[in-house]
Amino acid sequence: HKPVRQQDKVVGHAVRAMYMYSAMADLAVELGDPALKQACETLWRDVMDTKMYITAGLGPSASNEGFTYDYDLPNQTAYAETCASVALIFWAQRMLHLDLDGKYADVLETALFNGALAGLSRDGEHYFYMNPLESNGRPTRWDWHTCPCCTMNVSRLVASVGGYFVSTAPDGIAFHLYGGISTTLDVGGTKVAVREVSNYPWSGDIAITVEPETSKAFDVKLRVPGWCKGATIKVNGELVKADVVNGYATLHRTWAKGDSIALDLPMPAERIFANPAVVMDAGRVALKRGPLVYCVEEADNPGGTVQRFKLPRQSELAIRQRPDLFDGVVTLTAPATAIDEAEWTSLYRTTPPSQAPATLTALPYYLWANRGQGSMVVWIPEA
């Protein structure tokens, strides 16, 4: 293979590649090495443009636990090792150190809420090593694994997740992720207490308090996710206009105790389409809301496998808060059609399948396989 500064294609073992690129990015910062920085940016584009699942899973192949060729992103046989998504988070954070650009935080967030978090069950005691985007119901979570790297990796990620939310520079603070945090930061020698309160990712309404020990002028940079259109910002109740540059809105003012920010990130449900070069997703659509990728699981759609559904392009996606499900998740529902699987008695026939109107329910991908075995699909055939 090529020396690291000359590399331009991502190959090999997915986890080890992400670890190596993390080290390259660290060194690029420490050494001020433009060649290493350029290599990191080139490799990043290769992953984003040709090799990453919509869930931020990486590595389609079990044989090498890694990459194959461009646009090879099978769903049911996806390897997408949990460790690879965790390692992608490590790399994305380091790319943020190289350049404060929201595209890196966007991927970090996608990997956190989808590819990595799917590897850990709700009870914290069962795991996925591989993370397919379609299942016939056979894969189940492990109690333990003979190669327990993913169990430890996702556990340490969850334990350290607070360290990814915010960073500082001599001239200010940057908020990268949203949720619920409270911490004290050093900004140019001044202690600044910050707090985030929200119901993110279910809601895009985020309340932030910024309280320096003494009044001080500095920047507060708020990430506006790439998926968000029409974000609004208020400071102390007053609507403010802040230009979004490289995914961050900058608020420069003299901050004082009691100052507050209200950030509103609209979260409509959206359809996502794959590049036509991803032949496995041709004629299919995925559902997304905010940072969350959704899937259709048999537990919410009884009566057969979820592969029976087709989603018409014109069907409206309804957003529904479910207090009864996993402590209040948001699901998506839509009018669909369903094939009658029970009428088939042969492998092939000349008569087309019967279809009937149906309602399709989707829940966040990271929550699948928490209610026993059952089929699942992320990329839904269009009607």
N, C-alpha and C positions, 0 to 999 in steps of 0.2 A: 504494500500500500504506500501512499505518498506520505512525506513528512507533514506534520500537522499544519504548518502554515500554508501548504499547497493543497490541502484537502478541499474538495468542492462537492463531493457526493457522500451521502450518509450510507454506510454499509455495516454489515456485521451484527454482532450481538447488541440488541437494543439498549439494555440496561448499561452495559459497559460503555457504549457509545455516549450515552447521556452523561455518565460520570466523567468521561474524558473531556467532553465539551465543557462541562462545568469547570474542570481544572483549567482548560484553555482560557475560558472567560475570566477566571480568577487571575491568572497570570497576565492576561492582557491589561487588566486594571492595575495590578501591582507594578508591572514593568513599563506601562505606557507603550505597549507594543502594537503598532498599527497593523502589522501583518497578521498577528494573532486575532486582533479584533475583526479584521476583514474576513478571515477564515471562519470565525464564529458566525458572523452575519450571513455568509454564503451558505454554511451548513444549516443554519436556522431556516433560511428560505427554502432549502431543499426539503426539509422535514415538513414545513407548513404547506408547501405547494404540491407535494407528491406522496407523502408517506404517513400522514397522521389521520387516524380515525376521528370522526366527529366528536367522540367522547374524550379525545386526547389520548387514546390508546396508541401504542407504538409496537410494531413488530408483528407481521401477519403470520409468521412461520414458526411452527413448533420445532422443526429440525435444527434450526440454529438459534432459536429464541430471539429472532431478529428480523432484519430487513431482507427483502428480495429484490423486486424491481419497482419502478415508479408506478403508482396507481394500483398496486396489488393490495387491495383492502377487502378480502373476503369477510363475510359476517359470521356465519355459523362456525367456521374453522379459525376465526381470529385467535391469535395467541394473546397479544395485547397484555403482556404480563403486568401485574399490579406494580411491581418494582419499576417498570419502565415509565409509567405515568408519574410515580413518585420522583424518579430521577429527572424527568422532564421539568417538574416543579423546581428542583434544585437548579437546573440549568437556566430556566426562565428567570429565576430570582437574580442570578448572576448577570444575565443579560441586562436586567434593569440597572445593575450597578455600572455596566458599561454605558448605557444610554437610558435615560428616563423616558421610555416610550411605552405607551399603553398597549401596544401590540404584544409585548412580552407579558404584561400583567394579565391581559385577556387570556392568553394561553395558560398561564399559571392558574388562573381561576377556573378555566374549563377543566384542566387536569385535576384540580383539587375536588371540585364538586361532582365530577363524573368518573373519569378513568381511575383515579386513585381511591376515592371514597367507596366505589362499588366493590372494592376488594375486601371491605370490612362489613360484617353483618351488623344489624341493629343492636344485637345483644353484646357485640364486641368479642364474641367467642368463636366465630366461624368466618372462614376466609375464602376468597377466590385467588388462585394463582394466575389463571387465565381469565380473560374478560371478553367473551364473545358478544357480538351485537345481535345475534339471533340464536335461539335455542329450541330444541324439540322437547325440552323438559328433563333431559338426562343429566346435564351438569348440575351438581349440587355443591354447596359450600363445604370446605374441609373443616373438620374439627382441628386438624393439624396437618402439616405437610412434611414429607420426608426431606424436602429442601425448604426450610421455613424462612427463607429470606423475605418473602412478601409479608408474612405475618408480622415480623419485626419492623420492616420498613414502613408499612402503613401505620403501625402503632406509634412509632417515633414521630411520624409526620403529624398525626393527630395531636400528639403531646406538645409539639413545637409550633403548631399552626399560628399561634399569636405573633410569632416573629415575622410573619409574612405581610402583616396588615399595613404597617407604616414604617417609613424610614425618615432619616433626618439628613440635612446638609447644613453648613454654616449659615445659609440664608433662609432656611425654612424647613417645612415638614411636607412630606408627600404621603397621601393615603392611597394605598394600592388595592386593598380589599375592604369589604364592608361586612359588618356583622355586629357583634357586641364585644367591645374591648374597652379597657381602661388602663392607662399607663402614664408614666411621666418621662418626658424626653428632654434632652439637652440641645438647645438651639443657640449656637453662638455664645455659650456660657450662661444662658438663662434657662432655668427649669420651667418646662411647660407641661401642664397636666392636660391630657386629651382623653376624650371619652366618646365612643360610638354607641348609639342605641338604635336598634332596628329589628325588624323581623325578616331580614334578608336571609335567604334568597326568595322568600315567598312574597315579599313586598319590597319595592324600591324606595320607600320613604325612609330616609336615614337622618338621624339627628346627631350632630357632632358638637361638643363643647371644646373650646380652646381657652385655657386659662394659664397664662404666664404668671410667674411669681411677681413680676413687675411689668408694667406696660412696655411693649417692645414691637418694633416694626419688623415683620418678616413675611415670607410667602407661605401660604397654605395651598398646596396643590391637591386637587381632588380628581381622581381618575374617573373619567366618563367612559364606561365600557363601549367597545366597538359595536355591540349589539343594541345600544340604547340610542333612540332618536328623541329629541325634544326634552333633554334634561333641563331642570330649573334649579337655581340656587338662591337661597335667601340667607342674609347675614343679619342677625338680630331682628328677624321678621321682615326685613326690607329686601325686595327682589333686586338682585344684582346681575349685571351682564359680565361674563368672563369668557374670553376667547378660549376655545379648546385647541391646544397645540400639542401634537403627538399624544393625544388621548388624555391630556390633563388640563383641567381648568385652574388657572392661577388666581388666587385672591391675595393681593398685596395691600396690607393696611397695618396700622398700629393696633395690635391685639391687646386686650385687657381682660381682667378677670370677669367672668360672666358672659363673655362673648359666645354666641352660638351660631351654628350653620345648619340649615335645613336643605338637604339635597334630595331631589325627587328624580328617580330614574324610572320612567314608564316601562312596563314589562308586558307588552302584548304577546300572545302566543303566535308563533311564526312557523311557517313551513321552510325547510332547508332542502336544497337540491344539490346533488353531487356533480362534480365535473363529469362530463360524458365519458372520459377516459376510465373512470371507475365503473367497469362494466357490471360489477355485481350490484350496483345501485341504480342501474338503468330502469326507468319507469317507476321509480320509488321515491318516496318523500320521507323525511324525518321531521319530528316536531320538537320545538325548542321554546322555552320561555325564560327570559333572563339568561343566567349562566347555565341553566339546567337543560340537559338533553332528556327527552322523554322516550319511554318505550311502552309497548302494549304487552301486557302480561296476562296469562290465562286466569290468574286469581281474580282479576277484575272483569274478565270477559269469558264466563263459563259457557260451555256448550260445544266445545271443540278446540282445536289448536288456533292460536291467533293468526296463523298463516292463512286462515280462511278469509280474512278481511281485505277489502279494498277501500281506499279513501278517495272520494271524488274531489277534484280540484276546487269545486265551488263550495264544499261543505265548510260551514263556519266552525271555528274552534272555540268552544266555550270553556272559560276558566272557572273552576269550582274549588272553593275552599272546603276541605274535608276534615272537620274536627274529629271524626270517628276513625281516621286512618293515620297511623304513625304520628300521633300527637299533632295533627293538623296540617298535613301536606296539601299542596295545590295540585289537583289533577286537571286533565284536559279531556273534554268529550266532544264527539263530532258525529254527525250522521254518516253512515258508511253502508257498504253492502257486504254480505257474507255468503260465501259458497256453502252449499249443503254438502258437507263431507260424508254424511251418513249414506247418501244415495249411491256412493261409488262401491262397486263390487269387483271391479277389474282395474288393472294398472292403466290401460288405455281404452278409449272408446271414441266413436265418431260424434256422439251427442255432446254439446257444450254443457258445462256445469250449470246447475240451477243457482240463481242468486236471489237473495231477499234483502229488504232494508234491515239495517241493524244500527245499533249505537256502539261506538267504539270509545273505550276509556283508556287513557294513557297516564302513567305516573312517572316520576323521575327515575331515570335509568339506575341511579345508584342504589335504589331501594328494591330492585328486583331480587327474587330468590330469598326473600325473607318470610315467605308464607308457604313453604313446601315446594314440591316440584311442580313444574308447569312450563308450557311453551312461552316464548318471549320473542319480540321482534322490535328493532329500532327503525329500520328502513321499511316502510309500509308500501305495498303496491298501490299505485293510483288506479282509480276506476276509469 
